[in-house]
Amino acid sequence: MNKASVLLAASAAALALTVTGCGGSGDAKSSSSGSNPTLEKAVKYAQCMRENGVTNFPDPNKNGRFVIAAGGPNRNSSQFKKAQQACKSQEPPGMQDDPAELAKDQKEWLKLAQCMRKNGIQDFPDPQDGRLLVPRDKINVNSPQFKKALNACRDVAHVGGGAEDGNG
């Protein structure tokens, strides 16, 4: 993964949750009971990021994934990059690059992007570097048109990760 970004594990079916900003509430801290090592590591990573100056870094969802909602951390800021370096040892599984997986995801996200545009979401972007960045300032992910297009494209792409909210 590009170390300057927080990736979301998402399938095309989960894209709706990702881009609408569901998840990532503070629930992970209270649900971490020692039975999910991935979740525990993700919670520690979130705490580390906040302790290192990224005060609006979200808690992971119950699956140990991060969902960056509108107004979330600016992953391009120097503070974010410094915190990321400081918290590198705390990174949960799945936050490292896998070039083969990124190449596969690139193809799958492209299928989804093409389908979304075909179904009326003209501003839906192509993926970049195996990641999909959804610009919520240009796309109303809560609109009936978006939801209809997403439903039509649900089975088009099968990706392992890389969806991002475009507000970072």
C-alpha positions in Angstrom: 0.0 0.0 0.0 1.1 3.5 -0.6 2.4 4.5 2.9 0.7 7.9 2.5 -2.8 6.5 2.5 -5.1 4.4 4.7 -6.7 1.6 2.6 -10.0 0.1 3.1 -10.6 -3.5 2.5 -13.7 -3.6 0.4 -15.4 -5.6 -2.2 -17.7 -4.1 -4.8 -20.6 -5.1 -2.6 -19.1 -3.3 0.4 -18.3 -0.2 -1.6 -21.6 1.3 -0.6 -20.6 1.1 3.1 -17.2 2.5 2.3 -18.1 5.5 0.3 -21.1 6.5 2.5 -18.8 6.7 5.5 -20.5 4.0 7.5 -18.4 2.3 10.1 -15.3 3.7 11.7 -17.3 4.9 14.7 -15.7 4.5 18.1 -17.2 1.0 18.5 -13.9 -0.9 18.0 -12.4 0.1 21.3 -15.2 -1.3 23.3 -15.6 -4.4 21.2 -11.9 -5.4 21.3 -11.9 -8.3 23.7 -8.8 -10.2 22.8 -10.5 -12.6 20.4 -9.6 -10.7 17.2 -5.8 -10.0 16.8 -6.4 -8.0 13.6 -8.9 -5.7 15.4 -6.7 -5.3 18.4 -3.7 -4.3 16.2 -5.9 -1.9 14.2 -7.2 -0.3 17.4 -3.6 0.2 18.6 -2.6 1.6 15.2 -5.5 4.2 15.4 -4.5 5.1 19.0 -0.9 5.5 17.9 -1.9 7.7 14.9 -3.9 10.0 17.3 -1.1 10.1 19.8 1.2 11.2 17.0 -0.9 14.2 16.0 -3.6 12.8 13.7 -6.3 13.6 16.2 -9.2 12.8 13.8 -7.9 9.4 12.8 -10.9 7.0 13.1 -11.2 3.8 15.1 -11.4 0.7 12.9 -14.8 -1.0 12.3 -15.6 -4.3 13.8 -13.6 -6.1 11.1 -10.4 -4.1 11.8 -10.8 -1.9 8.7 -10.6 1.8 8.5 -13.3 3.9 6.9 -12.3 7.5 6.3 -15.4 9.7 6.1 -15.7 13.2 4.9 -13.6 15.6 7.0 -11.3 12.7 8.0 -7.5 13.0 8.2 -5.5 14.5 5.4 -3.3 11.6 4.4 -1.1 13.9 2.4 -0.2 16.2 5.3 3.3 16.1 6.8 1.7 15.3 10.2 0.0 12.3 8.8 3.1 11.0 7.2 5.2 11.5 10.4 2.5 9.7 12.4 2.5 6.9 9.9 6.2 6.5 10.2 6.0 6.5 14.0 3.3 3.9 13.9 4.7 1.6 11.3 5.3 -1.2 13.8 1.7 -1.0 14.8 0.3 -1.4 11.2 -2.4 -4.1 11.1 -2.3 -6.9 8.6 -3.2 -5.9 5.1 -1.7 -2.4 5.1 1.4 -3.5 3.2 1.7 -3.4 -0.6 1.2 -6.6 -2.5 2.0 -5.7 -6.2 0.1 -8.6 -7.6 -3.0 -7.9 -5.6 -2.8 -4.2 -6.5 -2.7 -5.1 -10.2 -5.6 -7.4 -9.9 -7.6 -4.8 -7.9 -6.8 -2.2 -10.6 -8.6 -4.3 -13.2 -11.5 -5.0 -11.0 -12.0 -1.4 -9.8 -11.8 -0.3 -13.5 -14.7 -2.7 -14.3 -16.7 -1.1 -11.5 -15.9 2.4 -12.6 -17.0 1.7 -16.1 -20.2 0.1 -14.9 -21.0 3.0 -12.6 -20.5 5.5 -15.5 -22.6 3.3 -17.8 -25.4 3.4 -15.1 -25.5 7.2 -14.9 -22.7 8.2 -12.5 -20.6 10.1 -15.1 -18.1 11.5 -12.6 -17.2 8.1 -11.2 -13.4 8.0 -11.4 -11.1 5.3 -12.8 -8.9 3.7 -10.2 -5.3 4.7 -9.7 -2.5 2.3 -8.7 -5.0 -0.4 -7.7 -7.0 2.0 -5.5 -10.4 3.7 -6.0 -10.7 7.2 -4.7 -14.4 8.4 -4.7 -14.6 12.2 -4.7 -17.6 12.8 -2.4 -17.5 16.5 -3.3 -18.5 15.6 -6.9 -20.6 12.4 -6.2 -23.6 12.3 -3.9 -23.2 8.7 -2.6 -26.6 9.0 -0.8 -28.5 9.9 -4.0 -31.0 7.4 -5.4 -29.2 7.5 -8.7 -25.9 6.4 -7.1 -27.5 3.7 -5.1 -29.3 2.4 -8.2 -26.0 2.3 -10.1 -24.2 0.7 -7.3 -26.8 -2.0 -7.1 -26.6 -2.6 -10.8 -22.8 -2.9 -10.5 -22.6 -5.0 -7.4 -21.4 -8.2 -9.0 -19.1 -6.5 -11.6 -15.9 -6.3 -9.6 -14.4 -8.6 -7.0 -11.7 -6.7 -5.2 -9.7 -7.2 -2.1 -9.1 -3.7 -1.0 -8.2 -0.2 -2.0 -11.4 1.9 -1.9 -10.9 5.3 -0.4 -13.1 8.2 0.4 -11.8 11.1 -1.7 -11.8 13.6 1.2 -8.4 12.8 2.7 
